[in-house]
Amino acid sequence: MFKVRDNEPDYAFIPDVKASKCSQHGTPIQLVDEKSSELAGKSLNINGDDGVGENPNRYKQHGFHFTADNCIACHACEAACSEKNDLPAHISFRSVGYVEGGSYPAYRRVNISMACNHCEDPVCLKGCPTRAYTKFAEYGAVLQDPDICFGCGYCTWVCPYNAPQLDLVKGQVSKCNMCVDRLEVGLKPACASACLGGALDFGIIETTPENRDQAKLDIPGFPTPEITHPNIRFQQTRSLPNEMGRADTMPLRYVRDDKASGHYRPTVGSATSEDGAVEKRQWNLKKLSSRENPLVFFTLISQAVIGAFLMLFLGPLFGFETLSYAQHPVVYTALLFALLAVEGGALGMSTLHLGKPHRFYRAFNNLRYSPVSREVASLGLFYGLLGAYAVTTLGLFNWLPDFLVATLMDVSGWLAVLVGPLALYAMHKIYRIKARPFWNHWQVLTSFYGNMLTLGALTIALVYAPVLIVQGESIQPLMSVLVWPILLGLLMECAGLFAHARYLVCRGDEAAASHLLQRTQFGNTYRARNVGLAAGLLAAVVCVSIGADGGAGLFAWLLVAAIIVTTALVGRALFYVLVIPTTMPGAFFWRNAGFQEHARESGLAEMPQAGVLPHEHYQKEALDRAAKELREDFATIKAQGFGVSLRRLKENVMAVAKSCFA
Amino acid sequence: MLFGRQQKNPIKLPDKEVVEWKYTTCGYCSTGCSIEVGLNAAGKGVSCRGVGDAPVNQGKLCIKGIFEYELFDTSNRGTVPLMRKKPYELYEQTSWDQALNKSASEITRIQEKYGRDSFAIVSTGQLLTEEFYTLGKLARGVIGTNNYDGNTTLCMASAVSGYKRSFGSDGPPGCYDDFEDTECLLAFGSNLPEQHPIIYWRLRQALEKRKFPIIVVDPRVTMFAQMADMHLPITPGTDVVLLNSLAHVILKEGLEDRAYIEANTTGFDDFLAVVEQYDPVTASRICGIDEDTIRNVARLYAKAGSAMSIWTMGINQSTHGSDGVVGINSLNLITGNIGRPGGTSLSITGQCNAMGTREWSSCSGLPGYRLLEREGDRNHIADYWGIDADFFPKKRGLAQTDIFPAIETGQIKGLWLVATNPMTSMPNTARIRKTLEKLECLIVQDAYADVETTEYAHIYLPAALWAEKEGVFTNTERRVNLVRNVTEPPGDAKPDLWIFNQMAKRFADTGRNKIEFPETAEQVFEQLRELSKGRMLDYSGIDYATLEKQRGVQWPCTEGAETGTARLYSDGKYQYPDGKAKLIPLPFVDNNERPDEEYPFWLNSGRVVEHFHTRTRTGKVGNQNKFSPTPYMEMNPDAAHELGIEHMSYARLISRRGDAVVLVQLTHRVSPNQVFIPFHFHECVNRLTLGLLDPHSRQPAFKQNSVRIEAVADQVAAAATNRAARSF
C-alpha cells in the first residue's frame, strides 16, 4: 500500500461525503454492489501488492473537479504527475492549456488542466484492438496496460481529450492511472494534491468540493461531453469575453452562443490573426508525409486489391469473358498471386505503423468493440480466402474430385467477394470518430469504395491491356468495360468530397478548421487534387470515346492511370494530415503543434529538454525492439517447453474468443 | 463493472523505490519551502515532496521544487577545476591545489600592483548563510577589498535600501500569516501566482476562509492581475506618483492613524509638503490611473482594519526602486500598518538566500546588519575576528552594478564571480562582454561548467549545489531553515564553504590577517549565533536540530525562546537611534527611458514559473524547460498587426544598445505600446536593456526601456540565430 505520512496535510485526503445516486448523465455512481458483486473486495494487485484498499468509497465513480476561475497555469499538477509517473519531457499525462480573450487591460485567460477523465463511456477502451484498457469497478478508473499495448495509437485518435500518450521512443501508449495507489489509502491523486491555485480537485463524481457551488459539464475550450461522458466537473462563474482564442496554431476560437445559454461554440479562425481565412494558399508538399504514410499505402492497396479481385471474379460471371480463367489461365492465376503478394506487402507495411510490429497478432484481441480489430480480422479473412481461391486455380488439386475443387473455388471466391467489401466497410469505420470531425463523414466510405472500383479496374487494365497488345488484340473492348468502374469510382469520390466540403463548412468547429487548413496551408495541393480528379475523369472519358487502342492507346491509358493514382495518393495523404482532433487547447509552447513543427525545423528539438521529439525516425527503434523481444520470447518458449507454450497460446485464444461474446 | 476484460490483470505503476527521505529546504526562490528528497537504495535522489507539517508550504511544492532532485543529474556540471592563461585559449583540467594557488597568487599580484580594491568579488543570493559569512570574512578580513558585492543588487537592493531608509535597518517586518488577518492587500509589481506560487497558495488559503480585497498594480495583465478584485494598469516607472497620491488622499481626508504617526515616526511635515503636490488629478496624468480609482484605493486601504502591501521586482527594478519601497513603507506607517497582524510592508524576495546574504555576507557592510560606517560595528567585528579595526574601510565600496563600469574603465583588474552569471543577468550584454574581456584574472566559481560567464574566465572552480552541502537559508519572512546534505557533489566539485576555507588557507602565510575559519557549517553557525545575540536579527535561540524540528524558525529568536518571532516592530520601536521610523518625502523626477518616435515601445522583462534566473539549472530539466524552451515576447495583436508581425514568427527588436530576435506571442496581456520578454534567456532581452541605476540602491531599471520592433523577412535565418544562442 502507498505509504501515508504521519504529517500528511488534510487537503490531500479525499473527503468522505455523501454521493448522489446518479451522474448528470444518468449513470449510477455506485459501480458495483460491494457486498454481492464478485468484483468487490478484490486486490488491485498494484506492483505485486495483494492488499485491498480501505477507501470507504472504493466502488463509486470518482472524477476531477476543476474550478476554471482559479487556475493560474503554475504547472504544479503537471509536474506532480510527471514526477510520480517518471515521465520523460516529451510525454505528459496531464497538460495545462488555455484560451484567452478581451482586449488590454480587460483581458481574461482561462487555463484548463486536463488529463484522462476516466469516462463513463471510454472510447479508448472500445477502440483499442489489443484490449490494453480496463474500466475498473474500483473508482471507475480507466487503466491502460502499456505491456499489452502494441503502439497503434488508435486510442489517441478516438480520445477527445488527448489523454492517452503515444511514446514513439518506447513504441507504446501510456496514460493517467488516476493514482489508484493513492486512492487505495484515501489520498487524492498527485495532481489534485499539488494544485496551488485552488483549481484542481478530486472526489466522488458530482460532489462539489468545499467552497464550490457548480458542477458544470463543460467550459469554453472543452470538447463536448456528449462523446464519452467524461468524469470531470467544472466551476466557471466569472464572466468571460464573448470570444476566446487559442495560443497554439490551431485555427480555432470559441464564440459565446447566447441561444445555448452562454455555451461557447468552437468556430474556425484564429483570434490572433486578423482574418485566418485570407491566408495565402500554399503547397506544403513535404508536409504531406506523416507518420501515417504506411496507412496511405496500406489503405489504397487494400482497396485496389479487393476491387481487382471483385472484377476478376465477377466479370466473367457477367459475361466479361476477357477476364475469364478460360481465356487467359496463366494471366488469371498470375494476377491472383500478384494481388496476394501486393496485399501481403501492404499488410506487412501496415504493421510498420505500430510501435511494436512484432505484436501485430494482438490486433485481434478486441473484435467485440474495436473497429481496428474488425478491420484487421476481416481483411485477414479476405486475404485467406483470396489465397485459397488463388491456390485452387493452380491445378494442384486435380487428383481431387472435380466437384470438390469447383466447390472449394466457388465457396472461397464468393466468400472473398462478400468479405472484401465488408472489410473495407470495417476499415472505414475506423475513421468514423466523433473526436475527429474531419473524418466523421460518409465521404470516407465513398472514398474507400470509390478507390476500390477505380484502382481495382486500373489494376486489371494494367495487367490485361499489355497482354492483349502483345497478343495483337484490341484493348478497346477491355477498356470500354473497365472504364465504367473507373468512372463510377471517380464519381463516387467526387460526390463524397463535394458533400464533405459542405459538411465541413456547415459544422463549424474543428471540421471547419480542417477545411481552412486544406484551403490555405494545403490550398494548392487541395486544388491540384480536385483538378486531378476532374482531369482523370475527363481523360478516361476522352480515351474511351476516341477508342484509344494499340501502343498509343496503351500509353494514353497509362497517362490516365498516372493521373488517377497520383491524385489518389495525394488525396489519401491529405486525409491523414488535415485532421484536427477535438482536443484541448494547447499553450504557446507545450501542446502546440505549430511550435513542435518549428522546433523540429529549427533544430530546437535536438535538445531533449525542449520536450519535442526530433523528426520521426522511430521505425528502426521499433524493429530493434521487435528483434530483442522476439529473442526473449523464443527464450521463454524454450525455457517453459513447447507444450506449455502451446497450452498458454490456446488459453489466450480462447480468452479472446470468449471476450467476443461476453 | 469491470469493463474490457473478464479478469483483473495486476496493475503496474512506476515506482521510484525510495528507501529514505531527507529533510532540506528548497534552493530556488526565497519562499523557503521545506522539501524532502527521496533517495533510492543506491543513495541517488529520485523524488521530491513538500514537508507535510512545514509552516511555509504545508506539503506543497511548485514545479521547480517538485523536480529539484533532477538537479543532481543535470548536464554540464563542473566536476574538475579548469584553468587557462588567456580567455581565447582552451581550458585545461587542473587540481584544486593548483587552481586555488593560482587564484590566490593572482589576487595577491593584482592587489600588489594596482591596490587592494582593484580585485573585486561578486557573489550571489544562492549560497548558504554560513558560506556567505565565510566569504565575507575572507573578502573583508583577509583579502581586504572594498569592491565586494552580491548579485542581490539586481533583485533586492531597493528593498534593502528602502527598509534602511524608512526603518533604520533592513529586515522585512511581516510574514505569510499576515494574509490570514489582513483586510486589504495591495500588490505592486508582484506576480505571485507565477513567481512565488507557494506564497500565492498561502494567500489563496486565506481567501478560501475569508474574502478580502486584492488590488494589483502592474502594467501587464498578469495572472495575479486577473485574479485581483482591482487591477491598476500603471504607466511603467511611476509607482512613486501613485504612492504619493494615495498618501495625499489619506491625509487630505483625515484617514491616517494620527496617533501612530506622532508616536512612532519623524519627518511628517516634510513628507506632507511633497505629498500635497500629488493630488489625484495631477497624479492620474502621470501614472495613468484615474483619479477616482486612486481615491477608492486610498480609502479602502486606510479604512481597512489592517492592510498590507507586498511588492517584488516591479518596484525594485526601477530608477525609483528604493523610493518606491520607501513610499510603500510610508503608506503603511501613516495608516499604522507595520508590525501588526495583517498590516505590513512585505518585500517578496527573489533568491533562496537573498536574505542570508543581506544579513551575513558583509557585502554592503559587516555581518549581522552591521555597517562599515559605524565605528562600533567595525570594532566589534574586528575584535571578534581578531584583526585591526583599521583594516576595514570606513565606507562601503562599489555595488555590483558599479563594479562592472569600474572594470570597463580599468580601476578593477581582477574579479571573482561566485554563483552568478552577469553574461545573461546584467543589462546591456554587449557592454558586459566588453567589460569581462578586460580582466587580467576572472575566477568563476559555479556548479555548472557551461555557465556563460566561463567564456571569459581564466580559472573555473566547480562548486556543489543546493543539498550537496549543509547550512541554512533565510526566507522572505525571516525564517531560517535548514538545508541538509542529501547527497555528494559530482566528481571533484566541492561545497562553496570548503572552497572559501581552502582559499583562506592560501593566504594564511602571506603576511595577511590571520583569522580562524571553522571547518564545518555548524561550527560557522555557532559564530552567527554569537554575533547576533541581542541584536534585531537574533539567532541565539536557533540551532540545526530546532530548525529541522520546527521546519524553520523566524528571527529574532532569542536564546531560550521556544520559537521565533512572526513580526518586527510590533512595539513601534524602529532601528533608528531615536527609535522612530522616518517618513521620507519623494519628489518624482521622470528619468526613465520613455518610448519616443524612434523607439515607440516600452520593453518590460520578468520571470516565468518554470525557470529560475539564467536557466543554468532549469534549462536542463526537461519537464520544466519544455514549457518555455526558447525566449518569446508578449506583444499586443493590434500593435503587431500594424507592423505586419504574426503570431509564432520571429521579430527583431532594436534599442539604443543593440538588437535581438525573438519569437512573438500575440496577446492582449500587454498594452499596445508595451512588450514583455522573460529575462531568463541568454542573448535575448538583456541585449536591449539600458538598466539605469537607482541612486540609492544601485539596482538597474530592467523594466523601463524603450525599443523599436520590426518584422523579420528571413524567418529561417532568425530561427537559426535564436537556435545558436541556446546551448541549453
HADDOCK unambig.tbl for C-alpha pairs under 7 A between the chains (distance, minus, plus):
assign (segid A and resid 7 and name CA) (segid B and resid 52 and name CA) 5.02 0.50 0.50
assign (segid A and resid 7 and name CA) (segid B and resid 53 and name CA) 5.56 0.50 0.50
assign (segid A and resid 8 and name CA) (segid B and resid 52 and name CA) 5.12 0.50 0.50
assign (segid A and resid 9 and name CA) (segid B and resid 52 and name CA) 5.53 0.50 0.50
assign (segid A and resid 9 and name CA) (segid B and resid 53 and name CA) 7.00 0.50 0.50
assign (segid A and resid 9 and name CA) (segid B and resid 58 and name CA) 6.76 0.50 0.50
assign (segid A and resid 9 and name CA) (segid B and resid 59 and name CA) 6.51 0.50 0.50
assign (segid A and resid 31 and name CA) (segid B and resid 1 and name CA) 6.00 0.50 0.50
assign (segid A and resid 32 and name CA) (segid B and resid 1 and name CA) 6.01 0.50 0.50
assign (segid A and resid 44 and name CA) (segid B and resid 10 and name CA) 6.48 0.50 0.50
assign (segid A and resid 44 and name CA) (segid B and resid 11 and name CA) 6.58 0.50 0.50
assign (segid A and resid 45 and name CA) (segid B and resid 10 and name CA) 4.84 0.50 0.50
assign (segid A and resid 45 and name CA) (segid B and resid 11 and name CA) 5.81 0.50 0.50
assign (segid A and resid 46 and name CA) (segid B and resid 10 and name CA) 6.13 0.50 0.50
assign (segid A and resid 46 and name CA) (segid B and resid 11 and name CA) 4.61 0.50 0.50
assign (segid A and resid 46 and name CA) (segid B and resid 12 and name CA) 5.73 0.50 0.50
assign (segid A and resid 46 and name CA) (segid B and resid 13 and name CA) 6.86 0.50 0.50
assign (segid A and resid 47 and name CA) (segid B and resid 11 and name CA) 6.12 0.50 0.50
assign (segid A and resid 47 and name CA) (segid B and resid 12 and name CA) 5.02 0.50 0.50
assign (segid A and resid 47 and name CA) (segid B and resid 13 and name CA) 6.46 0.50 0.50
assign (segid A and resid 72 and name CA) (segid B and resid 193 and name CA) 6.24 0.50 0.50
assign (segid A and resid 72 and name CA) (segid B and resid 223 and name CA) 6.25 0.50 0.50
assign (segid A and resid 74 and name CA) (segid B and resid 193 and name CA) 6.97 0.50 0.50
assign (segid A and resid 74 and name CA) (segid B and resid 194 and name CA) 6.09 0.50 0.50
assign (segid A and resid 74 and name CA) (segid B and resid 197 and name CA) 6.98 0.50 0.50
assign (segid A and resid 74 and name CA) (segid B and resid 609 and name CA) 6.38 0.50 0.50
assign (segid A and resid 75 and name CA) (segid B and resid 63 and name CA) 6.09 0.50 0.50
assign (segid A and resid 76 and name CA) (segid B and resid 62 and name CA) 5.42 0.50 0.50
assign (segid A and resid 76 and name CA) (segid B and resid 63 and name CA) 4.89 0.50 0.50
assign (segid A and resid 79 and name CA) (segid B and resid 63 and name CA) 5.56 0.50 0.50
assign (segid A and resid 79 and name CA) (segid B and resid 66 and name CA) 6.63 0.50 0.50
assign (segid A and resid 80 and name CA) (segid B and resid 66 and name CA) 6.52 0.50 0.50
assign (segid A and resid 83 and name CA) (segid B and resid 67 and name CA) 6.91 0.50 0.50
assign (segid A and resid 85 and name CA) (segid B and resid 14 and name CA) 5.45 0.50 0.50
assign (segid A and resid 86 and name CA) (segid B and resid 14 and name CA) 6.71 0.50 0.50
assign (segid A and resid 89 and name CA) (segid B and resid 622 and name CA) 4.91 0.50 0.50
assign (segid A and resid 89 and name CA) (segid B and resid 623 and name CA) 4.79 0.50 0.50
assign (segid A and resid 89 and name CA) (segid B and resid 626 and name CA) 6.89 0.50 0.50
assign (segid A and resid 103 and name CA) (segid B and resid 668 and name CA) 5.23 0.50 0.50
assign (segid A and resid 104 and name CA) (segid B and resid 668 and name CA) 4.94 0.50 0.50
assign (segid A and resid 104 and name CA) (segid B and resid 669 and name CA) 6.12 0.50 0.50
assign (segid A and resid 104 and name CA) (segid B and resid 670 and name CA) 6.33 0.50 0.50
assign (segid A and resid 104 and name CA) (segid B and resid 671 and name CA) 5.59 0.50 0.50
assign (segid A and resid 105 and name CA) (segid B and resid 221 and name CA) 6.28 0.50 0.50
assign (segid A and resid 105 and name CA) (segid B and resid 669 and name CA) 6.96 0.50 0.50
assign (segid A and resid 107 and name CA) (segid B and resid 668 and name CA) 6.13 0.50 0.50
assign (segid A and resid 107 and name CA) (segid B and resid 669 and name CA) 6.35 0.50 0.50
assign (segid A and resid 108 and name CA) (segid B and resid 226 and name CA) 6.75 0.50 0.50
assign (segid A and resid 125 and name CA) (segid B and resid 4 and name CA) 6.64 0.50 0.50
assign (segid A and resid 131 and name CA) (segid B and resid 4 and name CA) 6.48 0.50 0.50
assign (segid A and resid 133 and name CA) (segid B and resid 4 and name CA) 6.28 0.50 0.50
assign (segid A and resid 134 and name CA) (segid B and resid 2 and name CA) 6.83 0.50 0.50
assign (segid A and resid 134 and name CA) (segid B and resid 3 and name CA) 5.59 0.50 0.50
assign (segid A and resid 134 and name CA) (segid B and resid 4 and name CA) 4.73 0.50 0.50
assign (segid A and resid 134 and name CA) (segid B and resid 5 and name CA) 6.46 0.50 0.50
assign (segid A and resid 135 and name CA) (segid B and resid 2 and name CA) 5.60 0.50 0.50
assign (segid A and resid 135 and name CA) (segid B and resid 3 and name CA) 4.79 0.50 0.50
assign (segid A and resid 135 and name CA) (segid B and resid 4 and name CA) 6.41 0.50 0.50
assign (segid A and resid 136 and name CA) (segid B and resid 1 and name CA) 6.56 0.50 0.50
assign (segid A and resid 136 and name CA) (segid B and resid 2 and name CA) 4.91 0.50 0.50
assign (segid A and resid 136 and name CA) (segid B and resid 3 and name CA) 6.60 0.50 0.50
assign (segid A and resid 137 and name CA) (segid B and resid 1 and name CA) 4.97 0.50 0.50
assign (segid A and resid 137 and name CA) (segid B and resid 2 and name CA) 5.42 0.50 0.50
assign (segid A and resid 194 and name CA) (segid B and resid 60 and name CA) 6.05 0.50 0.50
assign (segid A and resid 196 and name CA) (segid B and resid 197 and name CA) 6.67 0.50 0.50
assign (segid A and resid 196 and name CA) (segid B and resid 198 and name CA) 6.76 0.50 0.50
assign (segid A and resid 196 and name CA) (segid B and resid 201 and name CA) 5.09 0.50 0.50
assign (segid A and resid 197 and name CA) (segid B and resid 201 and name CA) 6.07 0.50 0.50
assign (segid A and resid 197 and name CA) (segid B and resid 204 and name CA) 6.83 0.50 0.50
assign (segid A and resid 272 and name CA) (segid B and resid 637 and name CA) 6.31 0.50 0.50
assign (segid A and resid 272 and name CA) (segid B and resid 647 and name CA) 6.71 0.50 0.50
assign (segid A and resid 272 and name CA) (segid B and resid 666 and name CA) 6.30 0.50 0.50
assign (segid A and resid 589 and name CA) (segid B and resid 627 and name CA) 5.98 0.50 0.50
assign (segid A and resid 589 and name CA) (segid B and resid 628 and name CA) 6.16 0.50 0.50
assign (segid A and resid 590 and name CA) (segid B and resid 626 and name CA) 6.61 0.50 0.50
assign (segid A and resid 590 and name CA) (segid B and resid 627 and name CA) 5.55 0.50 0.50
assign (segid A and resid 602 and name CA) (segid B and resid 719 and name CA) 5.97 0.50 0.50
assign (segid A and resid 602 and name CA) (segid B and resid 720 and name CA) 6.45 0.50 0.50
assign (segid A and resid 602 and name CA) (segid B and resid 723 and name CA) 6.96 0.50 0.50
assign (segid A and resid 603 and name CA) (segid B and resid 723 and name CA) 6.92 0.50 0.50
assign (segid A and resid 604 and name CA) (segid B and resid 723 and name CA) 6.25 0.50 0.50
assign (segid A and resid 608 and name CA) (segid B and resid 622 and name CA) 6.81 0.50 0.50
assign (segid A and resid 609 and name CA) (segid B and resid 620 and name CA) 6.13 0.50 0.50
assign (segid A and resid 609 and name CA) (segid B and resid 621 and name CA) 6.17 0.50 0.50
assign (segid A and resid 609 and name CA) (segid B and resid 622 and name CA) 3.67 0.50 0.50
assign (segid A and resid 609 and name CA) (segid B and resid 625 and name CA) 6.07 0.50 0.50
assign (segid A and resid 609 and name CA) (segid B and resid 626 and name CA) 6.15 0.50 0.50
assign (segid A and resid 610 and name CA) (segid B and resid 622 and name CA) 6.25 0.50 0.50
assign (segid A and resid 610 and name CA) (segid B and resid 625 and name CA) 6.25 0.50 0.50
assign (segid A and resid 610 and name CA) (segid B and resid 626 and name CA) 4.70 0.50 0.50
assign (segid A and resid 610 and name CA) (segid B and resid 629 and name CA) 5.20 0.50 0.50
assign (segid A and resid 611 and name CA) (segid B and resid 622 and name CA) 6.13 0.50 0.50
assign (segid A and resid 611 and name CA) (segid B and resid 626 and name CA) 4.88 0.50 0.50
